[in-house]
Structures are given as structure tokens and as C-alpha cells.
Amino acid sequence: PFRDQALLDEKRNALAELEAELEATAGPAENDNEAAPDGNAAAERNAAAA
């Protein structure tokens, strides 16, 4: 159980960091599609690193 909780905490922290980075780097966009590629790439990099 501890290992699973530690892994969950690690993933939550990584997600929070990515969300903060995305929030900090996202400029004003006319629609969500303009901001999607960078966010998807970050999510894919994070998944690949997991």
C-alpha cells in the first residue's frame, strides 16, 4: 500500500507541475485548439517518462 501511495503522490506532483507550467506558458488564445499541441506534448513526454 505504501508503494502505491508514494507512486500516486509522485504522479500527482508531476501533474501539478505540468499544469503550473502550462498555465505559466499559455498565452491568450482565441480558442482551446491553439493551446492544445504544447499541452499534449507535455502530457505525452510525462507519460513516456513514467
N, CA, C, O and CB atoms as a CASP TS submission, in Angstrom:
PFRMAT TS
TARGET T0000
AUTHOR 0000-0000-0000
METHOD Language model
MODEL 1
PARENT N/A
ATOM      1  N   PRO     1       0.830  -1.220   0.000  1.00  0.00           N
ATOM      2  CA  PRO     1       0.000   0.000   0.000  1.00  0.00           C
ATOM      3  C   PRO     1       0.865   1.272   0.000  1.00  0.00           C
ATOM      4  O   PRO     1       0.541   2.233  -0.698  1.00  0.00           O
ATOM      5  CB  PRO     1      -0.939   0.006   1.230  1.00  0.00           C
ATOM      6  N   PHE     2       1.955   1.286   0.773  1.00  0.00           N
ATOM      7  CA  PHE     2       2.789   2.486   0.839  1.00  0.00           C
ATOM      8  C   PHE     2       3.410   2.793  -0.514  1.00  0.00           C
ATOM      9  O   PHE     2       3.457   3.953  -0.925  1.00  0.00           O
ATOM     10  CB  PHE     2       3.886   2.321   1.892  1.00  0.00           C
ATOM     11  N   ARG     3       3.888   1.765  -1.210  1.00  0.00           N
ATOM     12  CA  ARG     3       4.496   1.978  -2.517  1.00  0.00           C
ATOM     13  C   ARG     3       3.483   2.594  -3.476  1.00  0.00           C
ATOM     14  O   ARG     3       3.810   3.520  -4.217  1.00  0.00           O
ATOM     15  CB  ARG     3       5.038   0.655  -3.084  1.00  0.00           C
ATOM     16  N   ASP     4       2.258   2.083  -3.463  1.00  0.00           N
ATOM     17  CA  ASP     4       1.225   2.607  -4.354  1.00  0.00           C
ATOM     18  C   ASP     4       0.897   4.058  -4.013  1.00  0.00           C
ATOM     19  O   ASP     4       0.708   4.877  -4.912  1.00  0.00           O
ATOM     20  CB  ASP     4      -0.041   1.745  -4.272  1.00  0.00           C
ATOM     21  N   GLN     5       0.827   4.379  -2.729  1.00  0.00           N
ATOM     22  CA  GLN     5       0.529   5.751  -2.318  1.00  0.00           C
ATOM     23  C   GLN     5       1.662   6.686  -2.719  1.00  0.00           C
ATOM     24  O   GLN     5       1.420   7.808  -3.166  1.00  0.00           O
ATOM     25  CB  GLN     5       0.291   5.823  -0.799  1.00  0.00           C
ATOM     26  N   ALA     6       2.892   6.226  -2.560  1.00  0.00           N
ATOM     27  CA  ALA     6       4.035   7.053  -2.936  1.00  0.00           C
ATOM     28  C   ALA     6       4.030   7.315  -4.436  1.00  0.00           C
ATOM     29  O   ALA     6       4.323   8.427  -4.877  1.00  0.00           O
ATOM     30  CB  ALA     6       5.352   6.380  -2.516  1.00  0.00           C
ATOM     31  N   LEU     7       3.698   6.296  -5.216  1.00  0.00           N
ATOM     32  CA  LEU     7       3.638   6.462  -6.670  1.00  0.00           C
ATOM     33  C   LEU     7       2.525   7.435  -7.037  1.00  0.00           C
ATOM     34  O   LEU     7       2.701   8.287  -7.908  1.00  0.00           O
ATOM     35  CB  LEU     7       3.416   5.101  -7.371  1.00  0.00           C
ATOM     36  N   LEU     8       1.387   7.308  -6.374  1.00  0.00           N
ATOM     37  CA  LEU     8       0.271   8.216  -6.633  1.00  0.00           C
ATOM     38  C   LEU     8       0.667   9.655  -6.305  1.00  0.00           C
ATOM     39  O   LEU     8       0.385  10.574  -7.073  1.00  0.00           O
ATOM     40  CB  LEU     8      -0.968   7.800  -5.811  1.00  0.00           C
ATOM     41  N   ASP     9       1.315   9.840  -5.174  1.00  0.00           N
ATOM     42  CA  ASP     9       1.760  11.185  -4.794  1.00  0.00           C
ATOM     43  C   ASP     9       2.741  11.742  -5.825  1.00  0.00           C
ATOM     44  O   ASP     9       2.677  12.919  -6.180  1.00  0.00           O
ATOM     45  CB  ASP     9       2.414  11.163  -3.396  1.00  0.00           C
ATOM     46  N   GLU    10       3.650  10.884  -6.303  1.00  0.00           N
ATOM     47  CA  GLU    10       4.632  11.320  -7.296  1.00  0.00           C
ATOM     48  C   GLU    10       3.937  11.768  -8.578  1.00  0.00           C
ATOM     49  O   GLU    10       4.284  12.801  -9.149  1.00  0.00           O
ATOM     50  CB  GLU    10       5.632  10.189  -7.601  1.00  0.00           C
ATOM     51  N   LYS    11       2.957  10.990  -9.024  1.00  0.00           N
ATOM     52  CA  LYS    11       2.242  11.332 -10.251  1.00  0.00           C
ATOM     53  C   LYS    11       1.423  12.608 -10.069  1.00  0.00           C
ATOM     54  O   LYS    11       1.352  13.437 -10.976  1.00  0.00           O
ATOM     55  CB  LYS    11       1.330  10.176 -10.678  1.00  0.00           C
ATOM     56  N   ARG    12       0.809  12.766  -8.904  1.00  0.00           N
ATOM     57  CA  ARG    12       0.033  13.985  -8.638  1.00  0.00           C
ATOM     58  C   ARG    12       0.941  15.208  -8.640  1.00  0.00           C
ATOM     59  O   ARG    12       0.573  16.261  -9.162  1.00  0.00           O
ATOM     60  CB  ARG    12      -0.707  13.875  -7.289  1.00  0.00           C
ATOM     61  N   ASN    13       2.123  15.067  -8.057  1.00  0.00           N
ATOM     62  CA  ASN    13       3.071  16.183  -8.046  1.00  0.00           C
ATOM     63  C   ASN    13       3.521  16.525  -9.456  1.00  0.00           C
ATOM     64  O   ASN    13       3.616  17.699  -9.814  1.00  0.00           O
ATOM     65  CB  ASN    13       4.285  15.849  -7.173  1.00  0.00           C
ATOM     66  N   ALA    14       3.801  15.497 -10.261  1.00  0.00           N
ATOM     67  CA  ALA    14       4.228  15.733 -11.637  1.00  0.00           C
ATOM     68  C   ALA    14       3.118  16.424 -12.419  1.00  0.00           C
ATOM     69  O   ALA    14       3.377  17.340 -13.200  1.00  0.00           O
ATOM     70  CB  ALA    14       4.625  14.409 -12.320  1.00  0.00           C
ATOM     71  N   LEU    15       1.885  15.982 -12.208  1.00  0.00           N
ATOM     72  CA  LEU    15       0.749  16.593 -12.892  1.00  0.00           C
ATOM     73  C   LEU    15       0.598  18.051 -12.472  1.00  0.00           C
ATOM     74  O   LEU    15       0.380  18.921 -13.316  1.00  0.00           O
ATOM     75  CB  LEU    15      -0.546  15.813 -12.596  1.00  0.00           C
ATOM     76  N   ALA    16       0.713  18.321 -11.186  1.00  0.00           N
ATOM     77  CA  ALA    16       0.589  19.690 -10.702  1.00  0.00           C
ATOM     78  C   ALA    16       1.677  20.583 -11.308  1.00  0.00           C
ATOM     79  O   ALA    16       1.416  21.732 -11.665  1.00  0.00           O
ATOM     80  CB  ALA    16       0.666  19.723  -9.168  1.00  0.00           C
ATOM     81  N   GLU    17       2.892  20.049 -11.421  1.00  0.00           N
ATOM     82  CA  GLU    17       3.980  20.828 -12.020  1.00  0.00           C
ATOM     83  C   GLU    17       3.698  21.120 -13.488  1.00  0.00           C
ATOM     84  O   GLU    17       3.929  22.234 -13.958  1.00  0.00           O
ATOM     85  CB  GLU    17       5.314  20.084 -11.879  1.00  0.00           C
ATOM     86  N   LEU    18       3.200  20.121 -14.214  1.00  0.00           N
ATOM     87  CA  LEU    18       2.889  20.327 -15.627  1.00  0.00           C
ATOM     88  C   LEU    18       1.756  21.334 -15.797  1.00  0.00           C
ATOM     89  O   LEU    18       1.801  22.187 -16.684  1.00  0.00           O
ATOM     90  CB  LEU    18       2.516  18.997 -16.292  1.00  0.00           C
ATOM     91  N   GLU    19       0.741  21.229 -14.941  1.00  0.00           N
ATOM     92  CA  GLU    19      -0.373  22.173 -15.031  1.00  0.00           C
ATOM     93  C   GLU    19       0.107  23.591 -14.753  1.00  0.00           C
ATOM     94  O   GLU    19      -0.320  24.534 -15.418  1.00  0.00           O
ATOM     95  CB  GLU    19      -1.492  21.787 -14.048  1.00  0.00           C
ATOM     96  N   ALA    20       0.989  23.742 -13.780  1.00  0.00           N
ATOM     97  CA  ALA    20       1.524  25.065 -13.463  1.00  0.00           C
ATOM     98  C   ALA    20       2.357  25.599 -14.625  1.00  0.00           C
ATOM     99  O   ALA    20       2.276  26.779 -14.966  1.00  0.00           O
ATOM    100  CB  ALA    20       2.371  25.011 -12.179  1.00  0.00           C
ATOM    101  N   GLU    21       3.157  24.723 -15.228  1.00  0.00           N
ATOM    102  CA  GLU    21       3.978  25.132 -16.371  1.00  0.00           C
ATOM    103  C   GLU    21       3.092  25.543 -17.543  1.00  0.00           C
ATOM    104  O   GLU    21       3.350  26.549 -18.204  1.00  0.00           O
ATOM    105  CB  GLU    21       4.929  23.992 -16.794  1.00  0.00           C
ATOM    106  N   LEU    22       2.061  24.768 -17.791  1.00  0.00           N
ATOM    107  CA  LEU    22       1.149  25.083 -18.884  1.00  0.00           C
ATOM    108  C   LEU    22       0.448  26.412 -18.623  1.00  0.00           C
ATOM    109  O   LEU    22       0.307  27.230 -19.532  1.00  0.00           O
ATOM    110  CB  LEU    22       0.116  23.959 -19.070  1.00  0.00           C
ATOM    111  N   GLU    23       0.013  26.626 -17.399  1.00  0.00           N
ATOM    112  CA  GLU    23      -0.656  27.871 -17.038  1.00  0.00           C
ATOM    113  C   GLU    23       0.288  29.059 -17.232  1.00  0.00           C
ATOM    114  O   GLU    23      -0.123  30.122 -17.699  1.00  0.00           O
ATOM    115  CB  GLU    23      -1.155  27.813 -15.580  1.00  0.00           C
ATOM    116  N   ALA    24       1.551  28.865 -16.868  1.00  0.00           N
ATOM    117  CA  ALA    24       2.526  29.953 -16.954  1.00  0.00           C
ATOM    118  C   ALA    24       2.914  30.259 -18.395  1.00  0.00           C
ATOM    119  O   ALA    24       3.226  31.404 -18.722  1.00  0.00           O
ATOM    120  CB  ALA    24       3.768  29.607 -16.150  1.00  0.00           C
ATOM    121  N   THR    25       2.898  29.245 -19.258  1.00  0.00           N
ATOM    122  CA  THR    25       3.373  29.449 -20.621  1.00  0.00           C
ATOM    123  C   THR    25       2.254  29.690 -21.619  1.00  0.00           C
ATOM    124  O   THR    25       2.509  30.141 -22.735  1.00  0.00           O
ATOM    125  CB  THR    25       4.176  28.268 -21.055  1.00  0.00           C
ATOM    126  N   ALA    26       1.018  29.397 -21.235  1.00  0.00           N
ATOM    127  CA  ALA    26      -0.098  29.563 -22.163  1.00  0.00           C
ATOM    128  C   ALA    26      -0.411  31.045 -22.311  1.00  0.00           C
ATOM    129  O   ALA    26      -0.670  31.738 -21.328  1.00  0.00           O
ATOM    130  CB  ALA    26      -1.349  28.785 -21.676  1.00  0.00           C
ATOM    131  N   GLY    27      -0.384  31.517 -23.542  1.00  0.00           N
ATOM    132  CA  GLY    27      -0.743  32.899 -23.809  1.00  0.00           C
ATOM    133  C   GLY    27      -2.222  32.983 -24.121  1.00  0.00           C
ATOM    134  O   GLY    27      -2.908  31.963 -24.177  1.00  0.00           O
ATOM    135  N   PRO    28      -2.717  34.193 -24.323  1.00  0.00           N
ATOM    136  CA  PRO    28      -4.130  34.328 -24.692  1.00  0.00           C
ATOM    137  C   PRO    28      -4.374  33.674 -26.048  1.00  0.00           C
ATOM    138  O   PRO    28      -3.692  33.983 -27.025  1.00  0.00           O
ATOM    139  CB  PRO    28      -4.553  35.823 -24.725  1.00  0.00           C
ATOM    140  N   ALA    29      -5.337  32.783 -26.103  1.00  0.00           N
ATOM    141  CA  ALA    29      -5.650  32.079 -27.345  1.00  0.00           C
ATOM    142  C   ALA    29      -7.112  32.335 -27.695  1.00  0.00           C
ATOM    143  O   ALA    29      -7.960  32.491 -26.816  1.00  0.00           O
ATOM    144  CB  ALA    29      -5.366  30.545 -27.214  1.00  0.00           C
ATOM    145  N   GLU    30      -7.384  32.375 -28.982  1.00  0.00           N
ATOM    146  CA  GLU    30      -8.764  32.610 -29.400  1.00  0.00           C
ATOM    147  C   GLU    30      -9.649  31.416 -29.092  1.00  0.00           C
ATOM    148  O   GLU    30     -10.841  31.558 -28.823  1.00  0.00           O
ATOM    149  CB  GLU    30      -8.822  32.925 -30.884  1.00  0.00           C
ATOM    150  N   ASN    31      -9.036  30.224 -29.136  1.00  0.00           N
ATOM    151  CA  ASN    31      -9.780  29.028 -28.759  1.00  0.00           C
ATOM    152  C   ASN    31      -8.821  28.007 -28.175  1.00  0.00           C
ATOM    153  O   ASN    31      -7.604  28.162 -28.276  1.00  0.00           O
ATOM    154  CB  ASN    31     -10.538  28.437 -29.972  1.00  0.00           C
ATOM    155  N   ASP    32      -9.369  26.958 -27.562  1.00  0.00           N
ATOM    156  CA  ASP    32      -8.545  25.967 -26.882  1.00  0.00           C
ATOM    157  C   ASP    32      -7.628  25.209 -27.831  1.00  0.00           C
ATOM    158  O   ASP    32      -6.560  24.751 -27.424  1.00  0.00           O
ATOM    159  CB  ASP    32      -9.420  24.994 -26.147  1.00  0.00           C
ATOM    160  N   ASN    33      -8.030  25.070 -29.092  1.00  0.00           N
ATOM    161  CA  ASN    33      -7.241  24.282 -30.031  1.00  0.00           C
ATOM    162  C   ASN    33      -5.846  24.871 -30.233  1.00  0.00           C
ATOM    163  O   ASN    33      -4.889  24.133 -30.469  1.00  0.00           O
ATOM    164  CB  ASN    33      -7.962  24.187 -31.366  1.00  0.00           C
ATOM    165  N   GLU    34      -5.727  26.190 -30.141  1.00  0.00           N
ATOM    166  CA  GLU    34      -4.421  26.820 -30.351  1.00  0.00           C
ATOM    167  C   GLU    34      -3.430  26.435 -29.257  1.00  0.00           C
ATOM    168  O   GLU    34      -2.225  26.360 -29.500  1.00  0.00           O
ATOM    169  CB  GLU    34      -4.569  28.339 -30.406  1.00  0.00           C
ATOM    170  N   ALA    35      -3.939  26.193 -28.057  1.00  0.00           N
ATOM    171  CA  ALA    35      -3.057  25.881 -26.938  1.00  0.00           C
ATOM    172  C   ALA    35      -2.847  24.380 -26.771  1.00  0.00           C
ATOM    173  O   ALA    35      -1.989  23.964 -25.993  1.00  0.00           O
ATOM    174  CB  ALA    35      -3.616  26.465 -25.659  1.00  0.00           C
ATOM    175  N   ALA    36      -3.607  23.569 -27.480  1.00  0.00           N
ATOM    176  CA  ALA    36      -3.592  22.125 -27.241  1.00  0.00           C
ATOM    177  C   ALA    36      -2.273  21.421 -27.569  1.00  0.00           C
ATOM    178  O   ALA    36      -1.837  20.591 -26.771  1.00  0.00           O
ATOM    179  CB  ALA    36      -4.672  21.499 -28.031  1.00  0.00           C
ATOM    180  N   PRO    37      -1.614  21.704 -28.696  1.00  0.00           N
ATOM    181  CA  PRO    37      -0.445  20.875 -29.035  1.00  0.00           C
ATOM    182  C   PRO    37       0.646  20.855 -27.971  1.00  0.00           C
ATOM    183  O   PRO    37       1.178  19.789 -27.662  1.00  0.00           O
ATOM    184  CB  PRO    37       0.146  21.356 -30.315  1.00  0.00           C
ATOM    185  N   ASP    38       0.988  22.005 -27.407  1.00  0.00           N
ATOM    186  CA  ASP    38       2.041  22.022 -26.399  1.00  0.00           C
ATOM    187  C   ASP    38       1.626  21.243 -25.161  1.00  0.00           C
ATOM    188  O   ASP    38       2.431  20.511 -24.585  1.00  0.00           O
ATOM    189  CB  ASP    38       2.393  23.456 -26.023  1.00  0.00           C
ATOM    190  N   GLY    39       0.377  21.398 -24.750  1.00  0.00           N
ATOM    191  CA  GLY    39      -0.111  20.663 -23.588  1.00  0.00           C
ATOM    192  C   GLY    39      -0.098  19.174 -23.835  1.00  0.00           C
ATOM    193  O   GLY    39       0.269  18.398 -22.953  1.00  0.00           O
ATOM    194  N   ASN    40      -0.498  18.765 -25.033  1.00  0.00           N
ATOM    195  CA  ASN    40      -0.497  17.341 -25.352  1.00  0.00           C
ATOM    196  C   ASN    40       0.921  16.800 -25.387  1.00  0.00           C
ATOM    197  O   ASN    40       1.173  15.689 -24.922  1.00  0.00           O
ATOM    198  CB  ASN    40      -1.192  17.088 -26.690  1.00  0.00           C
ATOM    199  N   ALA    41       1.843  17.567 -25.930  1.00  0.00           N
ATOM    200  CA  ALA    41       3.231  17.124 -25.999  1.00  0.00           C
ATOM    201  C   ALA    41       3.794  16.946 -24.593  1.00  0.00           C
ATOM    202  O   ALA    41       4.512  15.983 -24.325  1.00  0.00           O
ATOM    203  CB  ALA    41       4.086  18.128 -26.799  1.00  0.00           C
ATOM    204  N   ALA    42       3.468  17.874 -23.698  1.00  0.00           N
ATOM    205  CA  ALA    42       3.946  17.762 -22.323  1.00  0.00           C
ATOM    206  C   ALA    42       3.361  16.526 -21.659  1.00  0.00           C
ATOM    207  O   ALA    42       4.060  15.818 -20.935  1.00  0.00           O
ATOM    208  CB  ALA    42       3.585  19.021 -21.519  1.00  0.00           C
ATOM    209  N   ALA    43       2.093  16.266 -21.902  1.00  0.00           N
ATOM    210  CA  ALA    43       1.453  15.086 -21.322  1.00  0.00           C
ATOM    211  C   ALA    43       2.069  13.807 -21.876  1.00  0.00           C
ATOM    212  O   ALA    43       2.266  12.835 -21.147  1.00  0.00           O
ATOM    213  CB  ALA    43      -0.057  15.106 -21.595  1.00  0.00           C
ATOM    214  N   GLU    44       2.371  13.817 -23.169  1.00  0.00           N
ATOM    215  CA  GLU    44       2.975  12.636 -23.782  1.00  0.00           C
ATOM    216  C   GLU    44       4.396  12.420 -23.255  1.00  0.00           C
ATOM    217  O   GLU    44       4.802  11.283 -23.012  1.00  0.00           O
ATOM    218  CB  GLU    44       2.991  12.775 -25.317  1.00  0.00           C
ATOM    219  N   ARG    45       5.148  13.504 -23.079  1.00  0.00           N
ATOM    220  CA  ARG    45       6.500  13.361 -22.532  1.00  0.00           C
ATOM    221  C   ARG    45       6.438  12.815 -21.111  1.00  0.00           C
ATOM    222  O   ARG    45       7.240  11.962 -20.733  1.00  0.00           O
ATOM    223  CB  ARG    45       7.247  14.716 -22.554  1.00  0.00           C
ATOM    224  N   ASN    46       5.489  13.305 -20.329  1.00  0.00           N
ATOM    225  CA  ASN    46       5.362  12.847 -18.955  1.00  0.00           C
ATOM    226  C   ASN    46       4.976  11.375 -18.918  1.00  0.00           C
ATOM    227  O   ASN    46       5.500  10.621 -18.099  1.00  0.00           O
ATOM    228  CB  ASN    46       4.330  13.689 -18.199  1.00  0.00           C
ATOM    229  N   ALA    47       4.065  10.956 -19.796  1.00  0.00           N
ATOM    230  CA  ALA    47       3.643   9.559 -19.841  1.00  0.00           C
ATOM    231  C   ALA    47       4.807   8.671 -20.273  1.00  0.00           C
ATOM    232  O   ALA    47       4.974   7.566 -19.757  1.00  0.00           O
ATOM    233  CB  ALA    47       2.444   9.382 -20.799  1.00  0.00           C
ATOM    234  N   ALA    48       5.608   9.155 -21.216  1.00  0.00           N
ATOM    235  CA  ALA    48       6.736   8.369 -21.705  1.00  0.00           C
ATOM    236  C   ALA    48       7.797   8.212 -20.619  1.00  0.00           C
ATOM    237  O   ALA    48       8.496   7.200 -20.562  1.00  0.00           O
ATOM    238  CB  ALA    48       7.345   9.024 -22.954  1.00  0.00           C
ATOM    239  N   ALA    49       7.908   9.215 -19.768  1.00  0.00           N
ATOM    240  CA  ALA    49       8.910   9.171 -18.707  1.00  0.00           C
ATOM    241  C   ALA    49       8.460   8.313 -17.531  1.00  0.00           C
ATOM    242  O   ALA    49       9.276   7.919 -16.698  1.00  0.00           O
ATOM    243  CB  ALA    49       9.222  10.574 -18.227  1.00  0.00           C
ATOM    244  N   ALA    50       7.181   8.028 -17.463  1.00  0.00           N
ATOM    245  CA  ALA    50       6.649   7.266 -16.320  1.00  0.00           C
ATOM    246  C   ALA    50       7.085   5.806 -16.369  1.00  0.00           C
ATOM    247  O   ALA    50       6.728   5.025 -15.487  1.00  0.00           O
ATOM    248  CB  ALA    50       5.116   7.347 -16.290  1.00  0.00           C
TER
END
